[in-house]
Amino acid sequence: MRKPNNFEATQGLTDFVPLTLGGHVCKIMSVEEKKTSTGKDMVVVSLDIAEGEEKGYYATQYKNDKRNPKKWGCVVNVVVADEKGDTTTRFKQFIEAFEKSNKCTVTWGDNFEQQFKDKLIGGVFGREQYKNSNQELKFVTKCRWFDTVDKARKGINPPKDKLLEGVSQENTVIFTPTPMEEDDDLPF
C-alpha cells in the first residue's frame, strides 16, 4: 500500500470530553431569524458555555474543527408559532428565561435578534439519540431547553436521554465529534 496523501498532517482521534449534562450558564453568541424547511418562523440560537470549568467549550471545539466548512457545536432551533399561529411553549420559555436572566424586557420589531448577543441564559443539556450514516445508534449532547441563569447556577439535573422511538437499543454508542483546528476565528 502506498502512503495516502497528507498522512502526517492528518489529525487522528483525540480524547474527546463530552460536555457535562445538566444546567449550564450560557452566553448567547447570536440569534438569527430564519424559516424552517416548512416555512415557519424560527429563531436560531447559538450558545457557548459562559461559566465554570467548561467555559468556552464550544468555542474551543470550533477552533479545533477540521471540517470545511466548520460548524458551531451548539445551535438551538426554536420555532416561534404553532400550526394555529399561536406562540410555541419553547419560544415563550426562551424569551422568559432570557428576560429573567438579564432583568430586562425583550424589544419586538426591527433588529430583534441583536438584543440577545453576548447576554446570558440558562441551558439544560441532555443526550439525544440518532442513527448515523452506518445505521448505528449514537448519542449527541444538545441544549434541550432554556431556563434562568440563577437556576443553572444552583444546578439543574440532566434530563432523561431522548431515545428514538421504535428502535432496538442494543448497539448504542456515545457520539465522538471530529477534532478541531485552533487558528480560525469564531463565526460571530
VEXKOLKOL-201662 format. One record per atom (N, C-alpha, C): x, y, z. Coordinates in steps of 0.05 Angstrom, whole numbers, padded with zeros to 5 digits, always signed. Layout:
XYZ/...
END
This chain:
+00017-00024+00000/+00000+00000+00000/+00018+00025+00000/+00010+00044-00016/+00024+00070-00016/+00012+00087+00006/+00029+00103+00018/+00020+00122+00039/+00001+00142+00027/-00023+00146+00040/-00042+00165+00029/-00032+00194+00031/-00042+00211+00014/-00035+00239+00014/-00041+00252+00041/-00024+00270+00050/-00029+00286+00075/-00030+00268+00100/-00018+00245+00100/-00020+00226+00123/-00008+00239+00148/+00016+00251+00147/+00028+00262+00170/+00012+00286+00182/+00000+00302+00164/-00014+00326+00173/-00042+00320+00183/-00053+00297+00177/-00080+00290+00185/-00080+00282+00214/-00098+00295+00229/-00101+00290+00257/-00116+00265+00262/-00106+00248+00279/-00120+00223+00287/-00140+00229+00309/-00152+00208+00319/-00171+00211+00341/-00158+00222+00366/-00172+00239+00379/-00162+00251+00404/-00181+00243+00426/-00173+00248+00451/-00191+00243+00473/-00212+00264+00474/-00236+00257+00466/-00259+00276+00467/-00272+00275+00494/-00277+00298+00505/-00290+00300+00531/-00318+00313+00526/-00339+00297+00529/-00366+00309+00525/-00373+00329+00547/-00390+00348+00539/-00400+00368+00558/-00415+00354+00581/-00411+00363+00605/-00426+00353+00628/-00456+00358+00624/-00472+00338+00629/-00501+00340+00625/-00513+00357+00648/-00535+00369+00643/-00549+00385+00663/-00549+00415+00657/-00553+00432+00677/-00555+00460+00673/-00528+00474+00670/-00526+00493+00652/-00502+00509+00648/-00511+00538+00644/-00494+00557+00653/-00497+00585+00646/-00485+00588+00619/-00501+00598+00600/-00492+00601+00572/-00491+00630+00564/-00473+00635+00545/-00471+00661+00532/-00484+00658+00505/-00502+00676+00498/-00515+00676+00472/-00495+00689+00452/-00486+00673+00434/-00467+00682+00414/-00481+00697+00391/-00505+00687+00384/-00521+00700+00363/-00549+00689+00364/-00568+00705+00354/-00595+00697+00349/-00602+00706+00321/-00612+00688+00304/-00619+00695+00277/-00648+00687+00272/-00662+00704+00258/-00690+00698+00249/-00688+00684+00223/-00700+00660+00221/-00699+00643+00197/-00726+00630+00193/-00729+00614+00172/-00752+00598+00167/-00745+00569+00168/-00764+00552+00178/-00760+00523+00178/-00763+00513+00149/-00757+00488+00145/-00760+00477+00118/-00789+00477+00108/-00808+00480+00127/-00836+00481+00120/-00847+00510+00120/-00829+00530+00123/-00836+00558+00121/-00845+00571+00147/-00842+00558+00170/-00850+00570+00195/-00827+00588+00205/-00835+00610+00220/-00815+00627+00232/-00801+00613+00254/-00774+00617+00256/-00759+00606+00279/-00736+00625+00285/-00726+00622+00309/-00700+00635+00316/-00680+00613+00320/-00656+00619+00310/-00633+00600+00312/-00614+00613+00333/-00611+00599+00356/-00596+00609+00378/-00570+00594+00380/-00548+00608+00378/-00521+00596+00381/-00511+00603+00409/-00502+00582+00423/-00493+00585+00451/-00465+00576+00456/-00452+00586+00477/-00428+00575+00487/-00431+00574+00518/-00414+00559+00531/-00414+00557+00560/-00400+00582+00571/-00413+00596+00589/-00403+00622+00599/-00388+00621+00625/-00393+00600+00641/-00381+00599+00668/-00372+00571+00675/-00354+00569+00695/-00346+00543+00705/-00322+00531+00690/-00317+00506+00697/-00294+00492+00685/-00296+00488+00655/-00321+00488+00645/-00325+00483+00616/-00330+00509+00601/-00323+00532+00612/-00326+00558+00599/-00312+00557+00572/-00326+00566+00551/-00314+00567+00524/-00313+00540+00510/-00329+00521+00520/-00328+00493+00510/-00333+00493+00480/-00353+00506+00470/-00360+00505+00441/-00341+00522+00424/-00330+00544+00435/-00310+00560+00421/-00285+00543+00417/-00277+00528+00437/-00254+00510+00434/-00259+00489+00413/-00283+00477+00413/-00290+00457+00392/-00288+00470+00364/-00299+00493+00362/-00299+00507+00336/-00271+00513+00326/-00254+00523+00344/-00227+00530+00336/-00211+00505+00327/-00218+00482+00339/-00204+00457+00332/-00217+00441+00310/-00239+00451+00298/-00254+00436+00278/-00239+00434+00252/-00235+00410+00242/-00220+00405+00217/-00239+00405+00193/-00265+00405+00197/-00284+00404+00174/-00283+00430+00159/-00291+00428+00133/-00294+00452+00117/-00321+00450+00103/-00340+00467+00110/-00337+00489+00129/-00340+00479+00157/-00329+00495+00176/-00332+00490+00204/-00361+00493+00213/-00368+00480+00234/-00395+00483+00245/-00394+00489+00274/-00411+00508+00283/-00413+00515+00312/-00428+00491+00325/-00418+00483+00349/-00428+00459+00362/-00453+00461+00378/-00463+00485+00384/-00487+00487+00400/-00506+00507+00387/-00524+00497+00371/-00544+00513+00357/-00571+00502+00363/-00589+00519+00373/-00616+00511+00381/-00636+00525+00363/-00652+00509+00349/-00673+00519+00332/-00699+00521+00348/-00711+00544+00349/-00735+00549+00365/-00757+00559+00347/-00777+00542+00342/-00800+00551+00325/-00817+00571+00341/-00825+00592+00328/-00838+00614+00341/-00868+00609+00346/-00882+00599+00325/-00911+00595+00327/-00919+00567+00318/-00941+00557+00329/-00951+00531+00322/-00969+00533+00297/-00982+00511+00290/-00999+00509+00265/-01021+00530+00266/-01031+00537+00289/-01053+00556+00292/-01043+00585+00292/-01016+00589+00292/-01005+00616+00294/-01000+00626+00322/-01005+00609+00342/-01000+00616+00370/-00971+00611+00377/-00962+00627+00397/-00934+00624+00406/-00929+00595+00417/-00906+00584+00409/-00900+00557+00420/-00889+00560+00449/-00893+00539+00464/-00883+00538+00491/-00853+00542+00492/-00839+00530+00473/-00809+00532+00473/-00800+00560+00468/-00813+00575+00450/-00806+00603+00444/-00811+00620+00469/-00835+00616+00481/-00842+00631+00505/-00821+00625+00527/-00813+00600+00530/-00794+00593+00550/-00767+00607+00545/-00759+00608+00520/-00734+00622+00513/-00735+00651+00521/-00757+00665+00513/-00760+00693+00519/-00761+00699+00549/-00777+00683+00564/-00779+00687+00593/-00753+00681+00607/-00738+00660+00599/-00713+00654+00611/-00693+00677+00606/-00693+00687+00582/-00676+00710+00574/-00682+00734+00591/-00708+00742+00593/-00715+00766+00608/-00709+00763+00637/-00714+00740+00650/-00708+00736+00678/-00678+00736+00683/-00663+00723+00665/-00634+00721+00669/-00620+00748+00666/-00631+00766+00649/-00618+00791+00644/-00633+00815+00655/-00654+00810+00671/-00670+00831+00683/-00677+00853+00663/-00690+00844+00642/-00697+00862+00620/-00724+00853+00608/-00734+00869+00589/-00757+00862+00573/-00749+00862+00544/-00756+00841+00530/-00749+00838+00502/-00763+00861+00486/-00748+00872+00467/-00758+00892+00449/-00765+00879+00423/-00791+00881+00415/-00800+00869+00390/-00796+00888+00367/-00793+00878+00343/-00792+00895+00319/-00765+00892+00305/-00757+00914+00291/-00732+00914+00276/-00708+00908+00295/-00689+00894+00284/-00664+00888+00299/-00670+00871+00324/-00691+00856+00324/-00699+00839+00347/-00676+00822+00356/-00662+00809+00337/-00642+00789+00345/-00617+00802+00357/-00612+00827+00352/-00587+00840+00362/-00586+00843+00393/-00610+00844+00406/-00610+00849+00435/-00600+00825+00451/-00598+00801+00438/-00591+00777+00453/-00560+00773+00454/-00546+00783+00435/-00517+00778+00432/-00502+00784+00458/-00486+00765+00466/-00468+00767+00490/-00483+00768+00516/-00509+00763+00517/-00524+00762+00541/-00524+00733+00552/-00532+00729+00577/-00532+00702+00589/-00560+00690+00590/-00560+00664+00590/-00585+00648+00593/-00577+00621+00604/-00595+00608+00618/-00590+00581+00627/-00597+00561+00605/-00581+00541+00601/-00586+00520+00582/-00585+00493+00596/-00604+00476+00591/-00605+00449+00603/-00597+00429+00581/-00575+00415+00586/-00563+00398+00566/-00568+00368+00572/-00576+00354+00552/-00581+00325+00555/-00573+00310+00529/-00574+00284+00531/-00567+00268+00508/-00591+00261+00491/-00586+00262+00464/-00607+00256+00445/-00596+00235+00426/-00612+00214+00422/-00603+00192+00405/-00608+00197+00376/-00590+00187+00359/-00594+00189+00330/-00581+00164+00317/-00588+00161+00291/-00575+00140+00275/-00555+00154+00256/-00530+00144+00255/-00511+00155+00237/-00514+00143+00209/-00497+00151+00190/-00499+00141+00163/-00495+00111+00160/-00483+00099+00180/-00479+00070+00180/-00501+00056+00196/-00523+00070+00202/-00546+00060+00217/-00539+00051+00245/-00517+00062+00257/-00510+00057+00284/-00524+00076+00302/-00534+00067+00325/-00546+00085+00345/-00525+00098+00361/-00526+00125+00363/-00507+00141+00378/-00521+00162+00393/-00507+00176+00411/-00518+00198+00426/-00501+00223+00420/-00515+00246+00420/-00503+00272+00419/-00514+00289+00442/-00497+00306+00453/-00506+00324+00474/-00517+00350+00462/-00541+00357+00470/-00554+00381+00459/-00567+00398+00482/-00570+00423+00476/-00585+00440+00495/-00615+00433+00490/-00627+00421+00510/-00654+00411+00506/-00675+00432+00512/-00669+00451+00531/-00687+00473+00536/-00673+00495+00551/-00686+00518+00554/-00675+00541+00567/-00687+00544+00595/-00671+00557+00612/-00681+00563+00639/-00665+00588+00648/-00669+00596+00673/-00656+00621+00682/-00627+00615+00690/-00611+00636+00689/-00583+00634+00698/-00582+00626+00727/-00599+00638+00744/-00599+00631+00773/-00604+00601+00777/-00623+00590+00763/-00628+00561+00766/-00604+00544+00756/-00592+00553+00734/-00569+00538+00724/-00546+00539+00743/-00542+00562+00757/-00520+00564+00776/-00525+00547+00801/-00550+00544+00808/-00557+00527+00831/-00555+00497+00824/-00557+00491+00799/-00555+00464+00790/-00582+00453+00780/-00582+00444+00755/-00606+00431+00744/-00598+00403+00736/-00613+00384+00745/-00607+00356+00738/-00610+00351+00709/-00594+00333+00698/-00597+00327+00669/-00623+00314+00663/-00635+00320+00639/-00659+00306+00631/-00653+00277+00624/-00674+00261+00623/-00671+00233+00614/-00663+00234+00585/-00648+00213+00577/-00640+00210+00549/-00664+00211+00531/-00663+00225+00508/-00684+00226+00489/-00677+00204+00468/-00693+00182+00469/-00687+00159+00452/-00705+00159+00427/-00694+00148+00406/-00710+00144+00382/-00732+00124+00387/-00756+00130+00377/-00779+00112+00382/-00778+00088+00364/-00786+00065+00374/-00789+00041+00358/-00763+00030+00348/-00741+00035+00362/-00715+00025+00354/-00703+00009+00377/-00692-00015+00370/-00678-00031+00390/-00654-00016+00400/-00648-00017+00427/-00627-00001+00439/-00601-00017+00444/-00598-00040+00430/-00576-00058+00436/-00548-00047+00429/-00545-00033+00407/-00518-00025+00398/-00514+00005+00398/-00522+00019+00420/-00519+00047+00422/-00491+00055+00432/-00479+00075+00419/-00453+00085+00427/-00455+00116+00430/-00436+00127+00446/-00436+00156+00450/-00422+00169+00427/-00433+00192+00417/-00422+00207+00395/-00395+00219+00402/-00376+00216+00384/-00350+00229+00387/-00346+00247+00363/-00346+00273+00366/-00344+00291+00342/-00315+00292+00332/-00313+00303+00309/-00287+00307+00296/-00270+00327+00311/-00244+00322+00314/-00226+00342+00327/-00226+00368+00311/-00217+00390+00323/-00220+00416+00310/-00193+00432+00309/-00192+00452+00291/-00169+00470+00288/-00168+00492+00308/-00145+00504+00312/-00142+00526+00331/-00138+00553+00318/-00134+00555+00292/-00125+00580+00281/-00146+00598+00268/-00171+00590+00268/-00192+00606+00255/-00208+00621+00277/-00219+00644+00268/-00236+00660+00285/-00263+00647+00288/-00277+00655+00309/-00304+00645+00314/-00323+00658+00293/-00345+00645+00287/-00363+00655+00265/-00380+00679+00273/-00377+00689+00298/-00395+00710+00307/-00381+00737+00309/
END
